[in-house]
């Protein structure tokens, strides 16, 4: 197993990022619009913020993350309200069509392009035909207002600080159209999209391919 990059910092992660993580999770879960008792998976679940929100809503929650340190924090948060697995998104421990929804929040941009595409393929594989894949990540649309500028500067600095490989993944993700570029050839289409954080981030909800001419619902 590779060295865990969060082994020394996982216990501090929520101190700095939980406010933002929870806000984005609330938007993402809300747009997914899941029925009671739906079975969900969070890929790259980190400290379990989105999983806790899902559990509070009565959803059956599963999470996977490659960081053992982050999962330790998640276990303390979640107790037995979620089923957690250590691993990446390329080989998810679920059968075809087992889940009602699969989430990935601020995860895909940091991955190597091949791993990113394999992870998306796996996320779609384990989602049932009537289910959704919900992705919250960077957007390449126009910046909105002063808050958008501040957010762009802060997020770019954070990506640079995360290291060369991380930043390379971020730049590739942005150059290739972010989520719309990633899912262009996927067997799912964007059914709902909402731009947040002053134009820096967007939540996309994917469903199985819609009839020709169908247009995604844009929520401002």
C-alpha positions as CSV (number, residue, x, y, z in Angstrom):
1,X,0.0,0.0,0.0
2,X,1.4,3.4,-0.9
3,X,2.3,5.9,1.8
4,X,-0.8,7.6,3.1
5,X,-0.5,11.4,2.3
6,X,-3.0,12.2,5.1
7,X,-1.4,10.1,7.8
8,X,-0.3,13.2,9.7
9,X,-3.0,15.6,8.8
10,X,-6.3,13.7,8.7
11,X,-7.2,14.7,12.3
12,X,-6.9,18.3,11.3
13,X,-8.8,18.2,8.0
14,X,-12.2,19.0,9.3
15,X,-10.9,21.9,11.3
16,X,-10.1,23.8,8.1
17,X,-12.5,22.3,5.5
18,X,-15.6,20.8,7.1
19,X,-17.7,24.0,6.6
20,X,-17.0,24.0,2.9
21,X,-17.3,20.2,2.5
22,X,-20.6,20.0,4.3
23,X,-22.1,22.9,2.2
24,X,-21.1,21.2,-1.0
25,X,-22.4,17.8,0.3
26,X,-25.8,19.3,1.1
27,X,-26.1,20.7,-2.4
28,X,-25.0,17.4,-4.0
29,X,-27.2,15.1,-2.0
30,X,-30.2,17.5,-2.4
31,X,-29.8,17.5,-6.2
32,X,-29.5,13.7,-6.3
33,X,-33.1,13.6,-4.9
34,X,-33.0,10.1,-3.5
35,X,-35.9,8.1,-2.1
36,X,-35.9,7.0,1.5
37,X,-33.6,4.0,2.3
38,X,-31.7,4.4,-1.0
39,X,-28.3,2.6,-1.0
40,X,-25.5,5.0,-1.8
41,X,-21.7,5.0,-2.1
42,X,-19.3,7.9,-1.6
43,X,-16.1,7.5,-3.6
44,X,-13.2,9.3,-1.9
45,X,-15.4,9.7,1.2
46,X,-12.6,11.3,3.3
47,X,-13.7,12.1,6.8
48,X,-17.3,11.0,6.1
49,X,-19.1,14.4,6.0
50,X,-21.3,13.4,3.0
51,X,-21.9,10.0,4.5
52,X,-23.1,11.5,7.8
53,X,-25.5,13.7,5.9
54,X,-26.8,10.7,4.0
55,X,-27.2,8.6,7.2
56,X,-29.1,11.5,8.8
57,X,-31.5,11.3,5.9
58,X,-32.1,7.6,6.4
59,X,-30.0,6.4,3.4
60,X,-27.9,3.3,3.5
61,X,-24.4,4.6,3.3
62,X,-21.2,3.1,2.1
63,X,-17.8,4.8,1.6
64,X,-14.5,4.0,0.0
65,X,-11.2,6.0,0.4
66,X,-7.6,5.1,-0.1
67,X,-6.5,6.9,3.1
68,X,-6.6,4.8,6.2
69,X,-6.1,7.9,8.3
70,X,-9.1,9.6,6.8
71,X,-11.2,6.5,7.3
72,X,-10.2,6.4,11.0
73,X,-11.7,9.9,11.3
74,X,-14.8,8.9,9.4
75,X,-15.3,5.8,11.6
76,X,-15.2,8.0,14.7
77,X,-17.8,10.3,13.1
78,X,-20.1,7.6,11.7
79,X,-19.9,4.7,14.1
80,X,-22.0,1.9,12.6
81,X,-24.2,4.2,10.4
82,X,-22.0,3.6,7.4
83,X,-20.0,0.7,5.9
84,X,-16.4,1.8,5.0
85,X,-13.8,0.3,2.8
86,X,-10.2,1.2,2.1
87,X,-9.3,1.5,-1.5
88,X,-9.5,3.5,-4.7
89,X,-12.2,4.0,-7.2
90,X,-10.8,1.7,-9.9
91,X,-12.0,-1.5,-8.3
92,X,-15.2,-0.8,-6.2
93,X,-16.3,-3.7,-4.0
94,X,-19.8,-3.9,-5.3
95,X,-21.6,-5.8,-8.0
96,X,-23.1,-4.4,-11.2
97,X,-26.1,-2.2,-10.5
98,X,-26.1,-2.7,-6.7
99,X,-26.4,1.0,-5.7
100,X,-29.0,3.7,-6.1
101,X,-26.5,6.5,-6.2
102,X,-22.7,7.0,-6.3
103,X,-21.1,10.3,-5.3
104,X,-17.7,11.8,-5.9
105,X,-17.0,15.1,-4.3
106,X,-13.8,17.0,-5.2
107,X,-12.1,13.7,-6.0
108,X,-11.9,13.2,-9.7
109,X,-9.9,16.2,-10.6
110,X,-6.8,15.1,-8.6
111,X,-6.5,11.7,-10.3
112,X,-4.3,10.6,-13.1
113,X,-6.4,10.8,-16.3
114,X,-6.5,7.1,-16.9
115,X,-7.4,6.4,-13.2
116,X,-10.0,9.2,-13.4
117,X,-11.7,7.5,-16.4
118,X,-11.5,4.1,-14.9
119,X,-13.1,5.4,-11.7
120,X,-16.0,7.0,-13.6
121,X,-16.5,3.7,-15.4
122,X,-16.6,1.8,-12.1
123,X,-19.0,4.4,-10.6
124,X,-21.4,3.9,-13.5
125,X,-21.0,0.1,-13.4
126,X,-22.2,-0.2,-9.8
127,X,-25.2,2.1,-10.2
128,X,-28.5,0.6,-11.1
129,X,-30.2,1.6,-14.3
130,X,-32.6,4.0,-12.6
131,X,-29.9,5.4,-10.3
132,X,-27.7,8.5,-10.4
133,X,-24.1,9.4,-10.3
134,X,-23.5,12.8,-8.7
135,X,-20.2,14.6,-9.1
136,X,-19.1,17.8,-7.4
137,X,-15.9,19.2,-8.8
138,X,-14.2,22.2,-10.5
139,X,-16.0,24.0,-13.3
140,X,-14.5,25.8,-16.3
141,X,-17.3,28.4,-16.7
142,X,-17.1,32.1,-16.2
143,X,-16.2,33.5,-12.8
144,X,-19.0,35.3,-10.9
145,X,-18.3,38.4,-8.9
146,X,-15.7,39.2,-6.2
147,X,-16.4,35.9,-4.4
148,X,-15.7,34.0,-7.5
149,X,-12.3,35.7,-8.0
150,X,-11.3,35.1,-4.3
151,X,-12.4,31.5,-4.6
152,X,-10.4,31.0,-7.8
153,X,-7.2,32.3,-6.3
154,X,-7.7,30.3,-3.1
155,X,-8.4,27.0,-4.9
156,X,-5.6,27.4,-7.4
157,X,-3.2,28.0,-4.5
158,X,-4.5,25.0,-2.7
159,X,-4.0,22.8,-5.8
160,X,-0.4,24.1,-6.2
161,X,0.3,23.4,-2.6
162,X,-1.0,19.8,-2.9
163,X,2.0,18.8,-4.9
164,X,3.1,18.3,-8.5
165,X,1.1,15.2,-9.4
166,X,-2.1,16.6,-7.8
167,X,-1.7,19.9,-9.6
168,X,-1.1,18.0,-12.9
169,X,-4.3,16.2,-12.5
170,X,-6.2,19.4,-11.7
171,X,-4.8,21.1,-14.8
172,X,-5.6,18.2,-17.1
173,X,-9.2,18.1,-15.7
174,X,-9.6,21.8,-16.4
175,X,-8.1,21.7,-19.8
176,X,-10.3,18.8,-20.9
177,X,-13.7,20.3,-20.0
178,X,-14.1,19.3,-16.3
179,X,-17.1,17.0,-15.7
180,X,-18.8,17.6,-19.1
181,X,-15.6,16.7,-20.9
182,X,-15.1,13.6,-18.8
183,X,-18.6,12.2,-19.3
184,X,-19.0,13.1,-23.0
185,X,-18.6,9.5,-24.1
186,X,-20.1,7.9,-21.0
187,X,-23.4,5.8,-21.0
188,X,-24.9,8.5,-18.7
189,X,-25.7,12.1,-19.5
190,X,-25.9,15.2,-17.3
191,X,-29.5,15.5,-16.2
192,X,-29.0,18.3,-13.6
193,X,-26.2,20.8,-13.1
194,X,-25.7,23.6,-10.6
195,X,-22.8,26.0,-10.6
196,X,-21.6,27.1,-7.1
197,X,-18.7,28.9,-5.4
198,X,-18.8,31.9,-7.7
199,X,-18.4,29.8,-10.8
200,X,-15.5,27.7,-9.6
201,X,-17.3,24.5,-8.8
202,X,-20.3,22.7,-10.2
203,X,-22.5,19.7,-9.2
204,X,-23.6,17.4,-12.0
205,X,-26.1,14.7,-11.6
206,X,-25.9,11.9,-14.3
207,X,-28.6,9.5,-15.3
208,X,-28.7,6.8,-18.0
209,X,-28.9,8.3,-21.5
210,X,-31.9,10.5,-22.1
211,X,-33.9,10.5,-25.4
212,X,-32.3,12.5,-28.3
213,X,-32.7,16.2,-27.8
214,X,-33.1,16.1,-24.0
215,X,-31.5,19.1,-22.3
216,X,-30.0,19.1,-18.9
217,X,-31.8,21.0,-16.1
218,X,-29.6,23.9,-15.1
219,X,-30.2,25.2,-11.5
220,X,-28.8,28.7,-10.8
